[in-house]
Amino acid sequence: MGRKLLSWFIFASVFTVACVNAQWTVDGLTGVTAMHAMMLTPTTIIIIDKSETNPDAKLPDGSLTWAAEYNLATHKFRPLKLSTNTFCSAGAFFGNGTFLSTGGGEPNPANNAGDGYRGIRYFQPCQDGTCEIIEVPNLLSSNRWYNAMLTMPTGDILNFGGSVQSTGANSANKNNPTFEIHSPTGNNKASNVQFLVDTLPYNLFPFIHVIPDGIWQGYYIVFANKASVIYDITNNVPIKALPEAPGGIRSYPCTGAATLLPLDYQNNYNPEFLVCGGQSMFNQFTNPAEDSCVRMDLGSADPKWEADNFGGIPRVMPDVVHLADGHVLFLNGASLGQAGYNTGKLLADNPAFTPLLYDMYQPLGQRWTKLTPATIPRMYHSVASLITDGTVWVAGSNPNPNFKTGGLYPTEYRAEIFTPPYISANTRPQITSFKGQTTLNTSPIKVTYGEAVPIIYTLTGTPGTITATIVHPGFRTHSQAMSMRLVHLQITDIASSGQDTYTAKTLNANGQPSEYAFQVEIAAIFKQLLSKAYPTLMYHVLPEAKEYDEDGFRRKRLDVLVRDSGLSAYGYELLVEGEQRCFQ
């Protein structure tokens, strides 16, 4: 197929809301511990470990490595060469689809790993199994360990916070209270952030998201410890200090998880922010984890926290995943202790096997559903991500300083597939045509912004509710879901042509989400014959950058999928056989 630039996914979700429980299936072996992971193409996930002895991750010369490309179709891994230590690093996509990894840890001569603290690594996704990681060490403005990264509306990447060396809780002499911005042409100088001083010692891997709409559109929500602020990155100034969050500490090593909730046309894409889990006490390894969540309406001029329970399960180190139907899934982690390595004693125990499904539309007290428990512990250094068929890929767990076999919580290489309850056995969609083209997954298909696009699909069984979403699955590490976002699209003109064949059109609403209107390139439309009951097919898309004038300078901007301040929230109408249906 050749080399493609890939950065965003679109889900065309076709399913009946099913009243069945979830399922767990062992999928394959990852080769390296899944400390970091990100979905790159419809069939591949990049996995990055720290430098350690992964016995099966052998390069052609026989040496061992700590990175791999996992193929979802073959369930096999391909080792990738690294020369710097990627311990507790971060990652994000540029707007052109290039993956960027930065930061890391100290040199590790035992594994021939150089200093990764200032490391910069590029990976251009491809689908022919030939792409490799390109390392450009020592180019960050300063050491970064436990930093956060985020794709910006410009297509550049924000690199935020961290420490200058490895640590448990952060401290003033190790803190890196700065951010820098990466562009395809280079990096800017670091800028100081007082918020990252004020939130010591619990500010590692801060949570940061672009606010895509409303009164704070274009700013960023930043959360660390128990504090949060609405921040203007462009001018490097705090815009509004927010109330302290109720409950325990939410940042490493008292690790919780945070997400911008799915954006929905039904509430005019009102942005809301959710933080769950954590730990109230540092270095109290038998203390129960935090059993609460806090939610904030960022569409308000004066945002306040709403406290909620965490589905009845205390949890530290949870992973959060946006599902294709707009529900939010929490899984992995432990019910006692905190994040960190077991060095003579357990820092965390009592694996939290039970996944929790969060329904943001339900009233307080009715939002949580417990799903089928897992059987493999997913402790420190575990990940989870939505993948192309609407299931969730789960991997990792290594609360040990190096590869370990046997005993309690050994190094875990088994990947699993978690099948959410919306997947129905009698619903088997297959897209047969997109915008009039029946040959899919072979060449890009151009789509003009605001254009009505017909999608022809076949469906065996009851049609049910038809939905479409744009999804960024996010970069996953340490309970972080960097850049993760989901936007509901509306669909109009659902028409049956008989023999279980339907045509759906997506259509832009009256209010455009951006002043710029241009094209996206659907770079990897693919058609899959479904041997299981999958609710969705995913498209990998690349927004096309267009030039514009600003202050006399010619610049490029990515606004079709990213709006002025994040992933664009399109407006559509959902019609099924002439009857308007609400999203379920």
Secondary structure per residue as TSV (DSSP state, phi and psi in degrees):
chain	resnum	aa	ss	phi	psi
A	1	M	-	360.0	-23.9
A	2	G	-	91.0	177.4
A	3	R	B	-87.7	132.9
A	4	K	-	-124.6	152.3
A	5	L	-	-98.5	116.0
A	6	L	-	-125.3	136.2
A	7	S	-	-145.5	-27.2
A	8	W	E	-128.6	158.4
A	9	F	E	-118.7	146.1
A	10	I	E	-118.8	131.3
A	11	F	E	-98.8	124.2
A	12	A	E	-100.7	97.1
A	13	S	E	-92.3	122.8
A	14	V	E	-128.0	106.5
A	15	F	-	-160.0	158.2
A	16	T	-	-93.5	132.5
A	17	V	-	-63.3	115.6
A	18	A	-	-103.9	142.2
A	19	C	-	-100.7	57.8
A	20	V	-	-123.4	160.3
A	21	N	-	-87.8	173.5
A	22	A	-	-84.0	166.4
A	23	Q	E	-135.6	152.9
A	24	W	E	-119.9	135.8
A	25	T	E	-140.0	131.0
A	26	V	E	-69.7	132.4
A	27	D	E	-104.5	-46.0
A	28	G	E	177.4	-172.7
A	29	L	E	-108.6	137.8
A	30	T	-	-86.1	-16.8
A	31	G	S	82.5	-45.6
A	32	V	S	-124.4	156.2
A	33	T	-	-66.7	134.1
A	34	A	-	-83.8	69.6
A	35	M	S	-72.7	-38.3
A	36	H	E	-130.9	145.5
A	37	A	E	-155.9	148.4
A	38	M	E	-153.8	134.8
A	39	M	E	-74.7	129.4
A	40	L	E	-110.1	-42.4
A	41	T	E	-132.8	174.7
A	42	P	T	-58.8	-16.6
A	43	T	T	-125.4	1.3
A	44	T	E	-131.3	145.5
A	45	I	E	-126.5	132.3
A	46	I	E	-88.3	133.6
A	47	I	E	-118.6	129.4
A	48	I	E	-126.1	124.0
A	49	D	-	-102.6	-180.0
A	50	K	-	-84.7	168.3
A	51	S	S	-68.7	115.1
A	52	E	-	-158.5	178.8
A	53	T	-	-89.6	91.4
A	54	N	-	-93.7	102.2
A	55	P	T	-63.9	-24.0
A	56	D	T	-99.8	-3.6
A	57	A	-	-92.1	73.0
A	58	K	B	-99.3	131.8
A	59	L	-	-80.3	168.1
A	60	P	T	-55.6	-28.8
A	61	D	T	-84.0	2.8
A	62	G	S	92.4	-10.9
A	63	S	-	-75.8	158.1
A	64	L	B	-94.4	150.2
A	65	T	-	-129.5	177.4
A	66	W	S	-132.8	28.7
A	67	A	E	-143.8	152.2
A	68	A	E	-155.9	156.9
A	69	E	E	-107.4	120.7
A	70	Y	E	-98.3	129.3
A	71	N	E	-99.0	117.4
A	72	L	T	-72.0	-20.9
A	73	A	T	-82.6	-39.4
A	74	T	T	-98.1	-15.4
A	75	H	T	64.4	28.0
A	76	K	E	-117.3	161.7
A	77	F	E	-115.8	151.6
A	78	R	E	-118.6	115.8
A	79	P	E	-61.4	141.7
A	80	L	E	-119.8	136.5
A	81	K	-	-77.4	135.1
A	82	L	-	-132.6	151.0
A	83	S	-	-124.4	-5.5
A	84	T	B	-119.3	156.9
A	85	N	-	-79.2	117.2
A	86	T	-	-95.8	20.7
A	87	F	T	-55.0	119.8
A	88	C	T	54.8	51.3
A	89	S	-	-97.9	-167.5
A	90	A	E	-142.0	170.5
A	91	G	E	-159.8	160.2
A	92	A	E	-167.6	163.8
A	93	F	E	-90.2	139.0
A	94	F	-	-71.1	164.6
A	95	G	T	-62.7	-22.8
A	96	N	T	-87.4	3.2
A	97	G	S	96.7	-2.8
A	98	T	-	-75.9	133.2
A	99	F	E	-87.0	135.2
A	100	L	E	-120.5	128.5
A	101	S	E	-116.5	134.7
A	102	T	E	-137.5	160.4
A	103	G	-	77.9	-176.7
A	104	G	-	152.7	-149.7
A	105	G	-	-129.4	-168.5
A	106	E	-	-69.5	161.6
A	107	P	-	-59.5	148.0
A	108	N	B	-132.6	87.0
A	109	P	G	-58.2	-29.3
A	110	A	G	-61.0	-27.1
A	111	N	G	-115.8	16.1
A	112	N	T	55.2	39.9
A	113	A	B	-104.5	126.9
A	114	G	B	-82.2	177.0
A	115	D	-	-61.0	125.3
A	116	G	-	-108.5	1.4
A	117	Y	T	-57.2	-37.8
A	118	R	T	-109.1	17.1
A	119	G	-	-71.0	145.1
A	120	I	E	-127.4	130.2
A	121	R	E	-133.4	134.1
A	122	Y	E	-113.1	146.5
A	123	F	E	-142.9	116.4
A	124	Q	-	-93.6	107.2
A	125	P	-	-60.3	143.5
A	126	C	B	-143.1	169.8
A	127	Q	S	-117.3	12.2
A	128	D	S	-110.8	9.4
A	129	G	S	71.5	25.6
A	130	T	-	-115.3	-12.3
A	131	C	-	-73.1	146.4
A	132	E	-	-132.0	160.0
A	133	I	-	-75.6	133.2
A	134	I	E	-107.8	120.8
A	135	E	E	-103.8	134.7
A	136	V	-	-127.1	81.0
A	137	P	-	-70.3	159.3
A	138	N	S	61.7	42.5
A	139	L	-	-119.5	-8.1
A	140	L	S	-67.5	157.6
A	141	S	S	-65.0	-27.1
A	142	S	S	-162.9	171.4
A	143	N	-	-59.7	140.4
A	144	R	-	-138.3	124.4
A	145	W	B	-135.0	130.9
A	146	Y	S	62.4	42.0
A	147	N	-	-89.8	164.3
A	148	A	E	-113.8	144.6
A	149	M	E	-129.7	155.2
A	150	L	E	-156.2	133.5
A	151	T	E	-71.3	128.0
A	152	M	-	-93.7	164.4
A	153	P	T	-59.0	-25.5
A	154	T	T	-77.9	-10.1
A	155	G	S	91.5	-6.2
A	156	D	-	-79.0	178.8
A	157	I	E	-125.6	129.7
A	158	L	E	-89.4	132.3
A	159	N	E	-119.2	115.9
A	160	F	E	-129.6	120.4
A	161	G	-	73.9	-158.8
A	162	G	-	109.6	-164.1
A	163	S	B	-129.8	166.9
A	164	V	S	-92.0	-6.3
A	165	Q	S	-157.8	168.3
A	166	S	-	-67.1	147.4
A	167	T	-	-163.8	172.2
A	168	G	S	-87.9	-96.7
A	169	A	S	-74.5	150.9
A	170	N	-	-73.4	166.4
A	171	S	-	-149.3	164.0
A	172	A	T	-60.5	-37.1
A	173	N	T	-80.6	-10.2
A	174	K	T	-112.9	-9.2
A	175	N	B	-65.6	144.8
A	176	N	-	-121.2	84.1
A	177	P	-	-86.0	55.1
A	178	T	E	-137.0	167.2
A	179	F	E	-133.5	157.5
A	180	E	E	-139.5	160.3
A	181	I	E	-121.0	131.7
A	182	H	E	-103.6	134.9
A	183	S	E	-124.6	166.1
A	184	P	T	-59.9	-17.1
A	185	T	T	-102.1	-1.6
A	186	G	E	147.8	-171.7
A	187	N	E	-117.4	153.7
A	188	N	-	-94.5	175.9
A	189	K	-	-75.3	157.4
A	190	A	-	-71.4	145.2
A	191	S	E	-119.3	138.0
A	192	N	E	-77.3	146.5
A	193	V	-	-131.8	110.9
A	194	Q	T	-64.2	-31.4
A	195	F	H	-55.5	-35.0
A	196	L	H	-78.1	-8.7
A	197	V	H	-89.8	-43.9
A	198	D	H	-66.4	-22.9
A	199	T	T	-96.7	6.4
A	200	L	T	-57.9	149.5
A	201	P	T	-94.5	4.6
A	202	Y	S	-110.1	71.1
A	203	N	-	-132.8	15.2
A	204	L	B	-78.0	147.3
A	205	F	S	47.3	60.9
A	206	P	-	-63.3	151.1
A	207	F	E	-88.3	131.3
A	208	I	E	-146.0	132.7
A	209	H	E	-140.6	147.5
A	210	V	E	-76.2	135.6
A	211	I	-	-88.1	115.6
A	212	P	-	-89.7	-9.4
A	213	D	S	-159.0	169.5
A	214	G	S	85.1	-163.5
A	215	I	T	-64.3	-27.9
A	216	W	T	-103.0	18.9
A	217	Q	T	-55.3	133.0
A	218	G	T	95.2	-15.1
A	219	Y	-	-92.9	-179.1
A	220	Y	E	-123.3	139.8
A	221	I	E	-92.0	124.0
A	222	V	E	-120.1	131.3
A	223	F	E	-132.6	132.8
A	224	A	E	-153.3	144.5
A	225	N	T	65.2	-107.6
A	226	K	T	-127.9	8.2
A	227	A	E	-107.6	157.0
A	228	S	E	-152.0	158.6
A	229	V	E	-151.5	147.1
A	230	I	E	-90.6	123.7
A	231	Y	E	-124.9	140.2
A	232	D	E	-97.5	100.2
A	233	I	T	-69.3	-36.7
A	234	T	T	-57.8	-44.2
A	235	N	T	-103.7	1.9
A	236	N	T	53.4	54.8
A	237	V	E	-139.5	141.4
A	238	P	E	-71.4	137.2
A	239	I	E	-96.2	-41.4
A	240	K	E	-154.3	122.1
A	241	A	E	-75.2	135.2
A	242	L	-	-103.8	159.2
A	243	P	-	-60.9	152.0
A	244	E	-	-63.8	137.7
A	245	A	-	-74.0	135.6
A	246	P	S	-65.0	161.7
A	247	G	S	91.0	-161.9
A	248	G	S	-83.1	-170.3
A	249	I	B	-73.1	143.4
A	250	R	-	-116.0	-4.2
A	251	S	S	-111.2	160.2
A	252	Y	B	-52.5	138.3
A	253	P	T	-88.6	3.2
A	254	C	S	-91.5	61.5
A	255	T	-	-75.9	124.0
A	256	G	-	-109.5	-165.9
A	257	A	E	-134.9	149.2
A	258	A	E	-138.3	151.6
A	259	T	E	-154.4	148.0
A	260	L	E	-77.1	124.2
A	261	L	-	-66.2	155.5
A	262	P	-	-51.2	138.8
A	263	L	B	-91.1	134.3
A	264	D	-	-133.8	133.3
A	265	Y	G	-60.7	-25.1
A	266	Q	G	-69.9	-20.8
A	267	N	G	-119.4	27.7
A	268	N	T	60.8	35.2
A	269	Y	T	59.4	36.9
A	270	N	-	-65.6	124.7
A	271	P	-	-80.6	132.3
A	272	E	E	-133.2	150.2
A	273	F	E	-123.6	132.3
A	274	L	E	-125.7	133.2
A	275	V	E	-128.5	131.8
A	276	C	E	-135.6	146.6
A	277	G	-	77.0	-169.8
A	278	G	-	125.1	-150.8
A	279	Q	B	-156.4	140.0
A	280	S	S	-88.0	-16.9
A	281	M	S	-134.5	129.6
A	282	F	T	-85.0	138.4
A	283	N	T	63.2	26.6
A	284	Q	-	-116.2	85.8
A	285	F	T	-73.7	-13.7
A	286	T	T	-104.0	7.4
A	287	N	S	-75.9	135.8
A	288	P	B	-58.6	143.4
A	289	A	-	-68.2	167.4
A	290	E	-	-66.7	135.0
A	291	D	-	-113.8	27.1
A	292	S	E	-127.0	164.3
A	293	C	E	-129.4	157.6
A	294	V	E	-132.2	141.7
A	295	R	E	-131.1	139.6
A	296	M	E	-131.1	135.2
A	297	D	E	-87.4	105.1
A	298	L	T	-83.1	2.2
A	299	G	T	-86.0	-5.3
A	300	S	S	-87.5	147.9
A	301	A	S	-70.7	-23.0
A	302	D	S	-134.3	77.0
A	303	P	-	-63.7	140.3
A	304	K	-	-128.0	158.0
A	305	W	E	-86.4	138.4
A	306	E	E	-109.7	120.6
A	307	A	E	-84.8	144.2
A	308	D	E	-145.0	163.3
A	309	N	E	-80.1	171.2
A	310	F	-	-107.8	50.0
A	311	G	T	68.9	16.3
A	312	G	T	82.6	10.2
A	313	I	-	-128.4	115.4
A	314	P	-	-62.7	138.9
A	315	R	-	-152.7	130.1
A	316	V	B	-117.3	148.1
A	317	M	S	63.5	39.4
A	318	P	-	-74.2	155.6
A	319	D	E	-108.8	143.5
A	320	V	E	-119.8	135.2
A	321	V	E	-135.6	132.5
A	322	H	E	-81.6	122.6
A	323	L	-	-86.1	162.3
A	324	A	T	-63.1	-24.2
A	325	D	T	-92.7	4.3
A	326	G	S	94.9	-5.6
A	327	H	-	-74.0	160.1
A	328	V	E	-115.8	126.9
A	329	L	E	-105.7	133.2
A	330	F	E	-117.3	134.3
A	331	L	E	-156.5	175.2
A	332	N	-	71.0	176.8
A	333	G	-	94.2	-167.1
A	334	A	E	-136.9	163.0
A	335	S	E	-101.0	-8.1
A	336	L	E	-131.5	146.3
A	337	G	E	89.8	-149.1
A	338	Q	-	-149.5	177.2
A	339	A	S	-77.1	151.7
A	340	G	S	138.1	170.3
A	341	Y	-	-79.9	145.2
A	342	N	-	-83.4	103.1
A	343	T	S	-116.5	78.3
A	344	G	S	92.5	-17.1
A	345	K	S	-148.8	155.0
A	346	L	-	-79.3	123.7
A	347	L	S	-83.3	-22.5
A	348	A	E	-144.7	148.9
A	349	D	E	-151.3	177.8
A	350	N	E	57.9	75.3
A	351	P	E	-52.3	138.0
A	352	A	-	-89.2	87.9
A	353	F	-	-75.9	-24.1
A	354	T	-	-86.9	117.1
A	355	P	-	-70.3	152.0
A	356	L	E	-123.3	133.7
A	357	L	E	-104.5	126.5
A	358	Y	E	-109.1	126.9
A	359	D	-	-109.3	104.4
A	360	M	T	-66.8	-16.8
A	361	Y	T	-87.1	-14.0
A	362	Q	S	-82.6	156.4
A	363	P	-	-69.5	160.6
A	364	L	T	-53.5	133.1
A	365	G	T	94.2	-7.5
A	366	Q	S	-129.7	22.7
A	367	R	-	-96.6	-12.2
A	368	W	E	-109.5	140.5
A	369	T	E	-133.3	129.3
A	370	K	E	-84.6	137.9
A	371	L	-	-114.7	179.3
A	372	T	-	-57.9	126.3
A	373	P	-	-66.5	151.7
A	374	A	-	-80.1	174.0
A	375	T	S	-122.2	-15.5
A	376	I	S	-97.6	122.3
A	377	P	-	-62.2	135.2
A	378	R	-	-121.5	89.9
A	379	M	-	-96.0	-142.8
A	380	Y	S	-56.7	137.3
A	381	H	S	67.5	50.9
A	382	S	E	-116.1	160.5
A	383	V	E	-142.2	165.0
A	384	A	E	-154.1	143.4
A	385	S	E	-150.5	141.2
A	386	L	E	-63.5	139.5
A	387	I	-	-125.4	-176.7
A	388	T	T	-61.9	-28.9
A	389	D	T	-93.9	7.6
A	390	G	S	89.5	-1.9
A	391	T	-	-89.0	-178.7
A	392	V	E	-122.2	126.9
A	393	W	E	-90.1	126.2
A	394	V	E	-124.1	132.9
A	395	A	E	-155.3	173.0
A	396	G	E	88.8	-176.0
A	397	S	-	119.8	106.1
A	398	N	-	-156.3	78.6
A	399	P	-	-82.8	39.9
A	400	N	S	-128.4	147.7
A	401	P	S	-62.5	-25.1
A	402	N	S	-148.3	177.3
A	403	F	-	-51.9	132.9
A	404	K	-	-141.7	133.6
A	405	T	-	-110.8	147.7
A	406	G	S	74.4	173.3
A	407	G	S	75.4	-168.3
A	408	L	S	-84.3	127.9
A	409	Y	S	58.6	61.3
A	410	P	-	-71.3	173.4
A	411	T	-	-61.7	129.5
A	412	E	-	-112.0	119.7
A	413	Y	-	-107.4	-7.9
A	414	R	E	-73.9	128.0
A	415	A	E	-94.5	150.4
A	416	E	E	-127.0	157.1
A	417	I	E	-111.0	122.2
A	418	F	E	-99.6	119.8
A	419	T	E	-97.8	108.9
A	420	P	-	-67.5	164.3
A	421	P	T	-70.8	-10.9
A	422	Y	T	-78.4	-5.3
A	423	I	-	-84.2	119.8
A	424	S	-	-109.0	140.4
A	425	A	T	-68.9	-20.1
A	426	N	T	-105.6	17.6
A	427	T	-	-126.7	108.5
A	428	R	E	-129.4	82.4
A	429	P	E	-77.1	148.8
A	430	Q	E	-145.4	117.6
A	431	I	E	-75.5	127.5
A	432	T	E	-111.1	-15.8
A	433	S	E	-155.3	138.5
A	434	F	E	-130.6	118.3
A	435	K	T	54.0	41.2
A	436	G	T	83.3	-6.3
A	437	Q	B	-99.2	129.4
A	438	T	-	-101.5	-12.7
A	439	T	-	-93.7	106.7
A	440	L	-	-110.3	156.5
A	441	N	S	66.5	28.1
A	442	T	S	-124.5	-27.9
A	443	S	S	-154.5	156.5
A	444	P	-	-63.4	149.6
A	445	I	E	-120.8	120.4
A	446	K	E	-79.1	136.1
A	447	V	E	-129.7	121.8
A	448	T	E	-79.7	138.2
A	449	Y	T	-58.1	130.0
A	450	G	T	86.4	-3.9
A	451	E	-	-76.3	141.1
A	452	A	-	-78.1	122.6
A	453	V	E	-115.7	114.9
A	454	P	E	-78.6	135.5
A	455	I	E	-122.2	118.3
A	456	I	E	-99.3	129.7
A	457	Y	E	-142.1	155.7
A	458	T	E	-106.3	148.6
A	459	L	E	-147.5	119.5
A	460	T	E	-91.7	123.8
A	461	G	S	110.7	-169.8
A	462	T	-	-71.6	128.9
A	463	P	-	-59.6	-40.9
A	464	G	-	65.6	-155.0
A	465	T	-	-89.3	131.4
A	466	I	E	-101.6	128.8
A	467	T	E	-134.7	161.3
A	468	A	E	-139.9	142.0
A	469	T	E	-139.6	150.0
A	470	I	E	-98.8	131.9
A	471	V	E	-132.2	134.1
A	472	H	E	-111.2	108.9
A	473	P	-	-65.3	-22.1
A	474	G	-	89.2	159.5
A	475	F	E	-87.4	129.2
A	476	R	E	-110.9	127.6
A	477	T	E	-169.2	143.0
A	478	H	T	47.7	46.4
A	479	S	T	67.8	7.1
A	480	Q	E	-87.1	144.2
A	481	A	E	-127.7	70.3
A	482	M	E	-65.1	126.9
A	483	S	T	73.3	2.0
A	484	M	-	-61.9	136.3
A	485	R	E	-160.8	147.7
A	486	L	E	-136.0	136.7
A	487	V	E	-128.8	127.5
A	488	H	E	-76.8	135.2
A	489	L	E	-105.7	153.4
A	490	Q	-	-98.1	156.9
A	491	I	E	-125.7	142.0
A	492	T	E	-127.3	158.4
A	493	D	E	60.2	59.3
A	494	I	E	-79.4	116.7
A	495	A	E	-130.4	139.3
A	496	S	E	-97.9	134.3
A	497	S	E	-109.0	17.1
A	498	G	E	87.4	164.8
A	499	Q	T	52.3	42.9
A	500	D	T	62.7	26.9
A	501	T	E	-110.4	135.9
A	502	Y	E	-133.5	154.5
A	503	T	E	-121.9	127.8
A	504	A	E	-118.3	139.4
A	505	K	E	-119.0	133.8
A	506	T	E	-96.9	141.0
A	507	L	-	-146.4	135.1
A	508	N	-	-72.4	142.8
A	509	A	-	-78.7	-179.2
A	510	N	S	-64.0	-41.5
A	511	G	S	-87.6	109.2
A	512	Q	-	-74.6	139.8
A	513	P	S	-79.1	-5.4
A	514	S	-	-146.8	149.3
A	515	E	S	-74.6	-14.1
A	516	Y	-	-100.4	133.0
A	517	A	-	-128.9	113.0
A	518	F	-	-150.2	-152.2
A	519	Q	E	-105.3	157.3
A	520	V	E	-115.9	155.2
A	521	E	E	-112.3	118.9
A	522	I	E	-85.6	103.2
A	523	A	-	-87.0	-17.3
A	524	A	-	-149.2	50.8
A	525	I	-	-55.4	131.5
A	526	F	-	-136.3	150.2
A	527	K	-	-112.9	133.0
A	528	Q	-	-131.6	125.8
A	529	L	-	-74.6	122.4
A	530	L	-	-91.6	117.2
A	531	S	S	-90.3	-11.7
A	532	K	S	-121.9	177.3
A	533	A	-	-90.0	85.0
A	534	Y	-	-98.3	140.9
A	535	P	-	-87.5	-4.6
A	536	T	E	-155.9	155.4
A	537	L	E	-120.2	145.5
A	538	M	E	-114.2	143.3
A	539	Y	E	-112.0	139.1
A	540	H	E	-100.3	124.0
A	541	V	E	-125.6	154.2
A	542	L	E	-125.4	115.3
A	543	P	E	-70.8	137.8
A	544	E	-	-89.4	127.2
A	545	A	-	-76.9	138.3
A	546	K	E	-122.0	147.7
A	547	E	E	-82.1	149.7
A	548	Y	E	-150.8	162.6
A	549	D	E	-95.5	136.1
A	550	E	E	-148.7	116.7
A	551	D	T	55.3	35.7
A	552	G	T	83.4	-1.9
A	553	F	E	-104.8	144.6
A	554	R	E	-88.3	122.4
A	555	R	E	-128.1	167.9
A	556	K	E	-115.7	144.7
A	557	R	E	-138.0	144.1
A	558	L	-	-113.8	101.7
A	559	D	-	-122.5	-9.3
A	560	V	T	-65.6	-48.1
A	561	L	T	-99.6	-11.2
A	562	V	T	-119.3	3.2
A	563	R	T	55.6	-157.7
A	564	D	T	-83.5	-10.9
A	565	S	T	-154.2	30.8
A	566	G	S	146.2	-174.5
A	567	L	S	-59.9	128.4
A	568	S	-	-66.7	140.5
A	569	A	-	-103.3	99.3
A	570	Y	-	-73.3	158.2
A	571	G	-	-113.7	128.2
A	572	Y	-	-138.1	173.0
A	573	E	-	-119.3	138.6
A	574	L	-	-101.6	114.9
A	575	L	E	-125.3	130.7
A	576	V	E	-125.7	111.2
A	577	E	T	51.7	43.1
A	578	G	T	80.2	-5.5
A	579	E	E	-111.3	125.3
A	580	Q	E	-72.2	130.8
A	581	R	-	-115.7	147.2
A	582	C	-	-86.2	151.5
A	583	F	-	-62.9	136.2
A	584	Q	-	-114.8	360.0
